[in-house]
Amino acid sequence: MSDLKGRVAIVTGGNGGIGLGMARGLAMAGARVVVAGRNAQKSEAAVKDLTARGADACAMVADVTDPAAVQRLVQSTLDRFGRLDVLVNNAGTNIRKPVHELALEEWHQVLDTNLTSAFLCSKAVYPAFKNAGGGKVINIGSMMSLFGASFAPAYGASKGGIVQLTKSMAVAWARDNIQVNAVLPGWIDTDLTRQAREQVPGLHDNVLRRTPAGRWGEIDDMAGVAVFLAGPGSDFVTGTAIPVDGGYAIQG
Ligand code: NDP
């Protein structure tokens, strides 16, 4: 059920944080993994991390907000590996300001990186998935897909949008045997949230207090759900949004 041998996965933003945690999971389950990001050095370090674990992995430089770069990423993956089975739309960013202070360019930057990129990448992989008789798209949402935060208007809009985009793609592509699901991580220790803890007073302790598991998540906590949603165990699971949050979302 969790054997990914022979499968090929692209993980956007797979060069660090949650993307790397998921890439590790996919690789350990036998998939060949392409980590895609803008920072070539960071991507090479991630490939080293993966190959040290025995994985077949490579890095491709791509800005997922650029439609031409996305097309190149998909074509290069097909050229290199001859197939493509899994897309993880994980690349993301945040600009923490209340809505009345957020500039239009900042709004676009967050929406383009977090939401439009998922549209572009999913659309780009669709022909390969359809021709192969199926595929898996895993979109990364957030607790902000469910809740509001004063400091995350664009981020919250993008992550709410991810859940609805997931449902639309799931319905559209179900007959092509393509499953599309979202993962909603809780608070995971990454570069993104290290920055958040510097910018949002009290965040670290508030997360600890509210998370029933009593801890921040680690990137390796994201591996299992990636393997499940990428593998045959989830062939009848589509359009869902699965929290991986130590219980944060169900705390009363
Ligand atoms: P990181 O900042 O560690 O990782 C973000 C990754 O996205 C980087 O590897 C970065 O690589 C890549 N990226 C950003 N912009 C682009 C772009 N334009 N093109 C290609 N790659 C890009 O953060 P996280 O690991 O925390 O976040 C990963 C995802 O998880 C995001 O979607 C985030 O919103 C989501 N998330 C995170 C949570 C957390 O607690 N950490 C909670 C809920 C959701 P590079 O700089 O090389 O381009």
Residues whose N, C-alpha, C, O or C-beta is under 5 A from the ligand:
A	BS01	NDP	G13 G14 N15 G16 G17 I18 G19 A36 G37 R38 N39 A62 D63 V64 T65 N90 A91 G92 T93 T113 I140 G141 S142 M143 P185 G186 W187 I188 T190 D191 L192 T193
